[in-house]
């Protein structure tokens, strides 16, 4: 398809040529004036009434925002919108942009499936769009899949469609007439800064030896289409949503904003007649039970409101530091050291355990990666979910410690550091007493307990157990260190010192950046769900200053205290605090390089179970000797060394 205009100018088109192409010209011009009818009649796709409204209102605007509920068919609507626009306007450059390859390519794949009739809910054999694609090989369908340059296709009229990841190097230096920002709420400001200049050149700008601006009609304007569910009020997406709404209400015809809540896909219509829903109330209720705050965003378009100055961690910081990987449910090898943070509960609340993998980045800085989270709760006969009995919590915690330390031929507790909230509500004292005891795993093997040598009560509880090992358990007093915990998170996350797991996918498959897929187990999905809940708690925490005293505290804002938990977040900040401590020790040492008692003839320090086999393997556990303050000992000239027998 090409564009030809009947004007008295030299365009190398004869009257015979014009007569033969007239019907195509009329079809194209009709489609440009009536995009909804073009999609339905030429593509053979039936659109629901709200979809018709979105396309018709967005067709000639320059700035468009679609804030849509989950299951509202955003990707499908983007696909048919781009297909129609690319066919009707020659040499159109379309960029489908997202923060990562997965989202951008998913949207491109949806368009590809529509063109190739691979969608079960669309009953058609139409091949109009696929027939217009350029095919480099006889067996090619016209769609190119390339991890480095992105998915793309090109039409016979010169229009091109590309999928672009904002985080990649290939995202820079492009030109575009249509920018599609999919899942805009998760896109970082940096990506917008890179990609919005694609459209800095006006669509009407043309030059040529035989070009006459008074003869050729005005071109359709470039369009920026921001699509996604609600995020928070600090996001770039919300800024576009807010500004576009104001301008649209003032009568600026360059702007269009649509707010499609879950009520629309729950009761859709076609030509005014009801059709089966895209979304069920049961699904919404289930999501509300799992995560009310996220459900209000994703289904009702309620943007979270946070004060950017007082929030501990912003949602954009989490998106920026999210990596695509499968949750780690066991030890990853000798190069890995894990922090295991536990916030116990006895009667109510959650009892989460967070596992963070400690590693060094390219700048040799100690960082953490959230690799697994588990909630030690059980469902009772009345349907309520409450924490396990204390004995069951301790046993599960022991199993996790053993699992992440390494099962066989590994020195006990050398690859883990356990951080335990020492608050009174979770019966930390009872748990600490049980952790000091020897315990037996499911295979009948006996393992030594652990205790915190810096806590006088923990030392006392460990005295009856000669095999108990110190150096791997830290009891953290919440009242004493609470502000320090949150300040560590506020410092590390924006710097990239903490990495997060990906959101739990809707289906059982996790798609990696290279396009490969991995089916998740039930335990892996449960882990991702718990970490998603943790992220919600993290972004909700704020810094509050008491007007009377000026004291600073970190807690949930008043409007969220009765709706949200904060225990998963507490496990997270415990790990951040330990990462910060490890950084300081790795850089400056722990200040205990010398044992001055040696100069005064003091006896060598001894500890319980000095002659036990695991003690001989590990060496002495003293406060200045074998306490593993950092998993990277030897990197710092001030790191402690073992005192030999």
VODREN-919364 format. One line per field, with one value per residue (C-alpha): residue in one letter; x negated, y negated, z negated; residue number from 1. Coordinates in steps of 0.02 Angstrom, whole numbers, plus 50000, padded with zeros to 5 digits. Layout:
! residues N
residu: [a_...];
px: [X_...];
py: [Y_...];
pz: [Z_...];
num: [NUM_...];
//
This chain:
! residues 645
residu: [x_x_x_x_x_x_x_x_x_x_x_x_x_x_x_x_x_x_x_x_x_x_x_x_x_x_x_x_x_x_x_x_x_x_x_x_x_x_x_x_x_x_x_x_x_x_x_x_x_x_x_x_x_x_x_x_x_x_x_x_x_x_x_x_x_x_x_x_x_x_x_x_x_x_x_x_x_x_x_x_x_x_x_x_x_x_x_x_x_x_x_x_x_x_x_x_x_x_x_x_x_x_x_x_x_x_x_x_x_x_x_x_x_x_x_x_x_x_x_x_x_x_x_x_x_x_x_x_x_x_x_x_x_x_x_x_x_x_x_x_x_x_x_x_x_x_x_x_x_x_x_x_x_x_x_x_x_x_x_x_x_x_x_x_x_x_x_x_x_x_x_x_x_x_x_x_x_x_x_x_x_x_x_x_x_x_x_x_x_x_x_x_x_x_x_x_x_x_x_x_x_x_x_x_x_x_x_x_x_x_x_x_x_x_x_x_x_x_x_x_x_x_x_x_x_x_x_x_x_x_x_x_x_x_x_x_x_x_x_x_x_x_x_x_x_x_x_x_x_x_x_x_x_x_x_x_x_x_x_x_x_x_x_x_x_x_x_x_x_x_x_x_x_x_x_x_x_x_x_x_x_x_x_x_x_x_x_x_x_x_x_x_x_x_x_x_x_x_x_x_x_x_x_x_x_x_x_x_x_x_x_x_x_x_x_x_x_x_x_x_x_x_x_x_x_x_x_x_x_x_x_x_x_x_x_x_x_x_x_x_x_x_x_x_x_x_x_x_x_x_x_x_x_x_x_x_x_x_x_x_x_x_x_x_x_x_x_x_x_x_x_x_x_x_x_x_x_x_x_x_x_x_x_x_x_x_x_x_x_x_x_x_x_x_x_x_x_x_x_x_x_x_x_x_x_x_x_x_x_x_x_x_x_x_x_x_x_x_x_x_x_x_x_x_x_x_x_x_x_x_x_x_x_x_x_x_x_x_x_x_x_x_x_x_x_x_x_x_x_x_x_x_x_x_x_x_x_x_x_x_x_x_x_x_x_x_x_x_x_x_x_x_x_x_x_x_x_x_x_x_x_x_x_x_x_x_x_x_x_x_x_x_x_x_x_x_x_x_x_x_x_x_x_x_x_x_x_x_x_x_x_x_x_x_x_x_x_x_x_x_x_x_x_x_x_x_x_x_x_x_x_x_x_x_x_x_x_x_x_x_x_x_x_x_x_x_x_x_x_x_x_x_x_x_x_x_x_x_x_x_x_x_x_x_x_x_x_x_x_x_x_x_x_x_x_x_x_x_x_x_x_x_x_x_x_x_x_x_x_x_x_x_x_x_x_x_x_x_x_x_x_x_x_x_x_x_x_x_x_x_x_x_x_x_x_x_x_x_x_x_x_x_x_x_x_x_x_x_x_x_x_x_x_x_x_x_x_x_x_x_x_x_x_x_x];
px: [50000_49937_50000_50044_50123_50221_50139_50075_49892_49755_49767_49726_49901_49998_50186_50187_50082_50197_50352_50281_50235_50389_50481_50329_50312_50493_50475_50323_50404_50562_50459_50368_50534_50614_50481_50607_50705_50540_50484_50650_50678_50501_50423_50583_50569_50721_50685_50778_50859_50730_50590_50673_50683_50499_50438_50550_50508_50321_50300_50256_50187_50005_50003_50110_50121_50214_50224_50302_50347_50268_50355_50420_50332_50198_50071_50204_50266_50089_50061_50210_50178_49999_50047_50179_50072_49922_50028_50116_49965_49808_49632_49700_49572_49649_49551_49626_49530_49517_49390_49337_49336_49468_49608_49566_49553_49713_49808_49725_49765_49949_49953_49865_49993_50136_50059_50027_50197_50119_50244_50382_50506_50501_50590_50523_50412_50368_50190_50196_50059_49944_49960_49894_49735_49567_49498_49310_49324_49452_49489_49494_49656_49585_49556_49374_49322_49152_49100_48968_49067_49242_49392_49442_49537_49550_49696_49698_49742_49582_49660_49558_49602_49467_49466_49343_49281_49242_49101_49004_48871_48971_49106_49011_49007_49169_49307_49490_49666_49753_49683_49778_49730_49795_49809_49763_49774_49620_49514_49376_49355_49189_49277_49401_49256_49173_49326_49435_49307_49346_49491_49407_49427_49600_49696_49734_49551_49507_49385_49360_49326_49507_49590_49720_49787_49943_49990_49955_50080_50032_49962_50036_49946_49821_49899_49833_49940_49915_49999_50006_50090_50075_49909_49871_49881_49692_49684_49663_49821_49923_49850_49909_50078_50102_50039_50134_50297_50280_50242_50381_50508_50446_50487_50314_50349_50170_50204_50313_50318_50425_50451_50516_50548_50592_50777_50761_50685_50801_50953_50898_51016_51008_51123_51214_51246_51166_51031_50937_50822_50634_50611_50703_50747_50671_50501_50512_50565_50421_50297_50373_50347_50166_50114_50246_50131_50071_50248_50310_50174_50191_50380_50449_50310_50282_50107_50008_49967_49796_49694_49535_49432_49488_49503_49370_49363_49458_49543_49434_49279_49348_49388_49215_49132_49243_49159_49239_49191_49274_49286_49143_49209_49043_48857_48778_48598_48444_48438_48605_48639_48817_48900_49056_49166_49311_49448_49541_49721_49814_50001_50041_49950_49833_49672_49567_49392_49291_49136_49013_48863_48708_48594_48470_48511_48392_48335_48287_48425_48522_48703_48855_48980_49152_49163_49300_49435_49544_49685_49695_49884_50011_50195_50306_50471_50570_50479_50375_50188_50081_49897_49835_49804_49637_49561_49614_49543_49376_49368_49407_49278_49147_49187_49166_49001_48938_49002_48916_48756_48732_48790_48638_48452_48474_48415_48569_48636_48487_48595_48738_48770_48937_49016_49153_49271_49253_49420_49530_49685_49613_49542_49365_49298_49384_49324_49146_49146_49202_49077_48937_48986_48921_49053_49090_49138_49261_49121_49077_48915_48872_48818_48746_48843_48794_48788_48745_48584_48621_48784_48763_48927_48887_48717_48801_48929_48789_48689_48780_48742_48555_48572_48653_48563_48550_48516_48669_48814_48850_48992_49044_49134_49270_49285_49098_49062_49228_49176_49006_49092_49201_49062_48957_49096_49119_48934_48904_49054_49037_48852_48890_48823_48978_49052_49231_49314_49435_49623_49718_49780_49965_49935_49811_49673_49536_49467_49283_49208_49142_49317_49297_49429_49426_49576_49585_49621_49754_49620_49537_49702_49739_49568_49596_49768_49693_49557_49688_49778_49612_49588_49759_49713_49544_49614_49750_49628_49596_49488_49591_49529_49618_49667_49643_49477_49404_49369_49360_49451_49483_49654_49808_49909_50067_50186_50097_50061_50222_50212_50033_49901_49721_49636_49573_49501_49416_49326_49270_49197_49111_49016_48979_48907_48794_48737_48689_48593_48503_48454_48379_48284_48223_48160_48095_48082_48166_48031_47979_47823_47719_47754_47658_47692_47551_47423_47477_47474_47662_47725_47789_47975_48076_48254_48379_48341_48159_48123_48276_48250_48334_48230_48070_48126_48176_48042_48078_48230_48177_48238_48071_48032_48148_48303_48353_48388_48374_48395_48248_48114_47940_47992_47959_47791_47887_47995_47981_47879_47902_47811_47738_47730];
py: [50000_49826_49649_49552_49379_49309_49140_49037_49067_49173_49340_49460_49536_49547_49543_49729_49766_49661_49748_49920_49866_49762_49900_49928_49741_49729_49880_49803_49633_49715_49816_49662_49576_49732_49835_49938_49991_50027_50144_50236_50253_50270_50370_50464_50423_50380_50245_50215_50046_49978_50034_49942_49787_49796_49816_49681_49553_49590_49595_49412_49360_49331_49376_49525_49613_49777_49819_49991_50130_50301_50412_50259_50317_50183_50283_50342_50164_50100_50238_50194_50007_50023_50143_50024_49869_49952_50012_49846_49730_49770_49759_49754_49793_49876_49916_50030_49979_50054_50064_50241_50357_50471_50342_50259_50425_50490_50344_50371_50557_50516_50415_50558_50684_50574_50561_50749_50797_50880_50811_50932_50797_50720_50828_50771_50827_50650_50629_50448_50386_50538_50529_50350_50398_50404_50580_50606_50795_50906_50992_50830_50758_50581_50566_50558_50611_50550_50536_50402_50287_50334_50407_50314_50321_50213_50187_50166_49982_49950_49946_50029_50094_50126_50186_50087_50115_49951_50026_50086_49994_50017_49903_49744_49641_49696_49603_49638_49582_49692_49727_49862_49866_50031_50051_49867_49871_49983_49882_49778_49591_49632_49738_49599_49476_49593_49634_49478_49384_49514_49400_49231_49206_49148_49268_49129_49088_49136_49075_49122_49053_49074_49059_48923_48904_48815_48965_49114_49138_49120_49281_49369_49312_49417_49505_49551_49687_49722_49883_49977_50007_49877_49864_49729_49541_49523_49614_49534_49623_49533_49366_49399_49459_49303_49177_49258_49257_49071_49025_49134_49054_48882_48927_48964_49086_49150_49247_49395_49492_49646_49729_49906_49992_50174_50133_50114_50285_50364_50312_50278_50247_50260_50141_50115_50299_50388_50518_50638_50546_50534_50532_50618_50547_50704_50660_50483_50547_50670_50532_50420_50556_50583_50401_50266_50120_50199_50250_50072_50015_50152_50168_49999_49883_49809_49734_49758_49594_49580_49430_49451_49355_49462_49634_49762_49843_49785_49903_49841_49891_50067_50076_50014_50147_50294_50441_50589_50751_50902_50902_50996_51133_51214_51185_51115_51169_51118_50944_50902_50835_50809_50696_50774_50645_50705_50601_50727_50716_50815_50784_50661_50575_50660_50754_50718_50781_50687_50762_50639_50694_50590_50549_50420_50311_50250_50110_50237_50176_50301_50311_50419_50509_50561_50741_50821_50782_50900_50864_50986_50988_51128_51134_51195_51287_51125_51059_50932_50916_50900_50929_51105_51160_51097_51271_51290_51119_51165_51331_51253_51117_51250_51342_51182_51143_51318_51307_51143_51186_51343_51517_51630_51610_51428_51349_51311_51135_51068_51007_50926_50784_50788_50622_50641_50503_50498_50414_50480_50512_50655_50753_50728_50786_50955_50973_50928_51058_51192_51141_51173_51356_51497_51550_51697_51681_51792_51912_51938_51839_51736_51554_51430_51277_51094_50947_50762_50737_50550_50577_50624_50720_50818_50864_50923_51028_51110_51167_51335_51379_51410_51429_51259_51147_50959_50834_50866_50797_50614_50558_50383_50270_50179_50029_49998_50020_49981_49815_49885_50030_49918_49793_49936_49982_49801_49789_49955_49977_49816_49854_50025_50116_50227_50329_50390_50543_50519_50503_50666_50701_50724_50899_51032_50978_50851_50770_50719_50571_50683_50746_50918_50983_51080_51162_51118_51243_51212_51166_51045_50958_50946_50869_50736_50695_50668_50556_50457_50428_50377_50245_50172_50157_50080_49939_49903_49867_49682_49572_49483_49339_49306_49120_49103_49192_49198_49384_49482_49649_49762_49842_49861_49702_49688_49729_49895_49960_50058_50123_50181_50284_50229_50391_50440_50266_50288_50444_50343_50199_50323_50390_50214_50169_50322_50284_50110_50181_50303_50160_50063_50215_50259_50083_50037_50201_50242_50162_50324_50371_50402_50506_50409_50547_50646_50517_50540_50730_50748_50922_50957_50930_51089_51128_51267_51427_51390_51572_51604_51650_51495_51387_51463_51425_51245_51197_51097_50984_50830_50652_50599_50757_50858_50749_50733_50548_50547_50686_50610_50628_50604_50459_50333_50314_50290_50447_50568_50726_50893_50928_51101_51227];
pz: [50000_50043_50023_50182_50186_50335_50352_50495_50462_50539_50448_50592_50583_50746_50759_50801_50647_50543_50610_50568_50392_50355_50260_50149_50121_50069_49954_49869_49846_49780_49656_49596_49561_49485_49394_49294_49448_49538_49399_49395_49582_49650_49506_49467_49280_49174_49046_48885_48861_48740_48858_49002_48895_48845_49024_49099_48964_48970_49159_49192_49022_48981_48796_48743_48575_48550_48364_48378_48258_48271_48400_48493_48652_48657_48757_48881_48907_48933_49062_49172_49151_49212_49353_49422_49407_49490_49638_49665_49652_49753_49681_49504_49368_49214_49056_48922_48766_48593_48454_48499_48648_48576_48570_48736_48827_48746_48822_48990_48979_48948_49110_49199_49134_49194_49368_49379_49306_49154_49027_48979_48931_49106_49233_49401_49545_49598_49665_49726_49610_49627_49817_49813_49718_49804_49797_49815_49840_49921_49755_49653_49585_49586_49398_49343_49168_49110_48929_48963_49078_49021_49111_49268_49432_49588_49707_49895_49874_49776_49603_49466_49293_49162_48982_48876_48698_48614_48511_48665_48763_48924_48853_48896_49056_49140_49233_49208_49255_49127_48953_48858_48673_48606_48417_48400_48211_48204_48326_48249_48285_48368_48499_48536_48552_48678_48784_48786_48896_49031_49076_49065_49253_49309_49422_49548_49579_49759_49890_50072_50244_50300_50130_50108_49931_49997_50104_49991_49849_49668_49595_49445_49286_49192_49044_48872_48796_48610_48555_48391_48225_48088_47997_47868_47869_47882_48049_48220_48275_48142_48196_48374_48310_48204_48331_48474_48376_48337_48517_48586_48469_48523_48703_48772_48914_48913_48752_48710_48545_48513_48343_48369_48202_48177_48187_48376_48422_48293_48396_48576_48721_48911_49002_48838_48806_48657_48693_48576_48455_48473_48284_48143_47973_47894_47967_47898_47726_47724_47764_47631_47502_47554_47572_47552_47593_47756_47802_47782_47901_48029_48036_47979_48040_47867_47870_47710_47627_47546_47497_47598_47470_47323_47404_47363_47534_47689_47810_47952_47852_47838_48024_48067_47959_48009_48094_48181_48094_48016_47826_47744_47630_47582_47566_47724_47695_47596_47672_47591_47418_47360_47235_47158_47073_46965_46884_46775_46718_46587_46602_46740_46884_47007_46971_47127_47164_47296_47377_47454_47556_47518_47665_47726_47877_48011_47897_47762_47648_47543_47602_47569_47679_47612_47671_47565_47439_47341_47220_47074_47058_47069_47114_46973_46984_46973_47127_47033_47061_46906_46864_46835_46657_46594_46600_46782_46827_46749_46838_47007_46976_46934_47095_47197_47111_47150_47329_47368_47278_47384_47339_47346_47310_47264_47102_46997_47018_47115_47261_47165_47045_46953_46903_46773_46718_46529_46496_46357_46461_46563_46416_46477_46309_46324_46503_46457_46318_46439_46572_46447_46431_46538_46663_46777_46960_47055_47100_46917_46922_46768_46790_46665_46611_46629_46510_46510_46414_46398_46304_46121_46114_46271_46198_46038_46134_46233_46080_46059_46241_46267_46456_46481_46606_46604_46742_46852_46749_46714_46601_46654_46530_46630_46514_46512_46697_46784_46860_46910_46999_47107_47140_47208_47329_47378_47417_47506_47620_47723_47744_47818_47666_47652_47795_47801_47875_48022_47994_47989_48166_48197_48264_48211_48331_48295_48453_48449_48540_48680_48717_48638_48519_48357_48275_48091_47955_47823_47696_47817_47854_47668_47640_47775_47704_47531_47602_47699_47533_47457_47593_47554_47371_47414_47520_47391_47249_47216_47107_46974_46867_46702_46697_46509_46483_46658_46641_46803_46823_46971_46985_47093_47122_47015_47158_47192_47017_47004_47183_47203_47114_47093_47039_47212_47228_47059_47121_47271_47171_47055_47206_47269_47100_47102_47280_47224_47076_47191_47305_47162_47097_47271_47296_47123_47027_46862_46754_46668_46762_46605_46449_46314_46188_46269_46210_46029_46030_46033_46068_46242_46257_46252_46295_46275_46369_46412_46452_46559_46743_46814_46695_46762_46939_46902_46776_46620_46614_46518_46525_46599_46693_46801_46794_46976_46980_47170_47299_47391_47260_47326_47438_47300_47211_47049_47060_46912_46924_46840_46678_46688_46546];
num: [1_2_3_4_5_6_7_8_9_10_11_12_13_14_15_16_17_18_19_20_21_22_23_24_25_26_27_28_29_30_31_32_33_34_35_36_37_38_39_40_41_42_43_44_45_46_47_48_49_50_51_52_53_54_55_56_57_58_59_60_61_62_63_64_65_66_67_68_69_70_71_72_73_74_75_76_77_78_79_80_81_82_83_84_85_86_87_88_89_90_91_92_93_94_95_96_97_98_99_100_101_102_103_104_105_106_107_108_109_110_111_112_113_114_115_116_117_118_119_120_121_122_123_124_125_126_127_128_129_130_131_132_133_134_135_136_137_138_139_140_141_142_143_144_145_146_147_148_149_150_151_152_153_154_155_156_157_158_159_160_161_162_163_164_165_166_167_168_169_170_171_172_173_174_175_176_177_178_179_180_181_182_183_184_185_186_187_188_189_190_191_192_193_194_195_196_197_198_199_200_201_202_203_204_205_206_207_208_209_210_211_212_213_214_215_216_217_218_219_220_221_222_223_224_225_226_227_228_229_230_231_232_233_234_235_236_237_238_239_240_241_242_243_244_245_246_247_248_249_250_251_252_253_254_255_256_257_258_259_260_261_262_263_264_265_266_267_268_269_270_271_272_273_274_275_276_277_278_279_280_281_282_283_284_285_286_287_288_289_290_291_292_293_294_295_296_297_298_299_300_301_302_303_304_305_306_307_308_309_310_311_312_313_314_315_316_317_318_319_320_321_322_323_324_325_326_327_328_329_330_331_332_333_334_335_336_337_338_339_340_341_342_343_344_345_346_347_348_349_350_351_352_353_354_355_356_357_358_359_360_361_362_363_364_365_366_367_368_369_370_371_372_373_374_375_376_377_378_379_380_381_382_383_384_385_386_387_388_389_390_391_392_393_394_395_396_397_398_399_400_401_402_403_404_405_406_407_408_409_410_411_412_413_414_415_416_417_418_419_420_421_422_423_424_425_426_427_428_429_430_431_432_433_434_435_436_437_438_439_440_441_442_443_444_445_446_447_448_449_450_451_452_453_454_455_456_457_458_459_460_461_462_463_464_465_466_467_468_469_470_471_472_473_474_475_476_477_478_479_480_481_482_483_484_485_486_487_488_489_490_491_492_493_494_495_496_497_498_499_500_501_502_503_504_505_506_507_508_509_510_511_512_513_514_515_516_517_518_519_520_521_522_523_524_525_526_527_528_529_530_531_532_533_534_535_536_537_538_539_540_541_542_543_544_545_546_547_548_549_550_551_552_553_554_555_556_557_558_559_560_561_562_563_564_565_566_567_568_569_570_571_572_573_574_575_576_577_578_579_580_581_582_583_584_585_586_587_588_589_590_591_592_593_594_595_596_597_598_599_600_601_602_603_604_605_606_607_608_609_610_611_612_613_614_615_616_617_618_619_620_621_622_623_624_625_626_627_628_629_630_631_632_633_634_635_636_637_638_639_640_641_642_643_644_645];
//
